Every structure is written in structure tokens, then in C-alpha cells.
Amino acid sequence: MIRGYLGKLKIHTSGNISSIDNVDKTRVREFAENVRLKIEAVSKPNELKTSNNSDKFDQLEKIVKLRDSGILTEEEFIEQKSKILNQ
């Protein structure tokens, strides 16, 4: 990896700051979005409810991406999928 393509990722949570060095800059935005979605899923689990099938499909796509990227465990994925499908 060429040095110009590496950066630093800072995560701010509850007054704490964590840094990850040597992050591939082309993946930072995707990583940050996955983290944001995971935080939303944990802090607002009731917001996944909707009666629209299109919304359900979108929600399922999001949790599949979270699972595939390692943000959600298989157990968390199954739980969230069940919530979405049983709305």
C-alpha cells in the first residue's frame, strides 16, 4: 500500500477518542457508515419497524451488509432479521 493512501481513523464515543492508524483511505467511508448503522441498530432497535415491504427489503440489505462486514454477529443478524420480518 502506498503511504499516501493510508490515513488515520478517529472514533469519538461518550467523551473517548480512539484512533486507528494506517487505514486504507478508500475504505474509510464504508467503514464509518457501517459503524454508524451498527450504533443506530443498537441504540434505536424499535426504529426498524415499518409496514412498507420496500422498507423491509432496504432494512434487510443493511443488516446483511453489517453482518458481512463483521459489524453484526450472526446472532445479532438473526435477531434483527426476525424483528424486520415479523413487523
Secondary structure by P-SEA (a helix, b strand, c coil): cccccbbbbbbbcccbbbbbccccccaaaaaaaaaaaaaaaaacccccccccaaaaaaaaaaaaaaaaaccccaaaaaaaaaaaaac
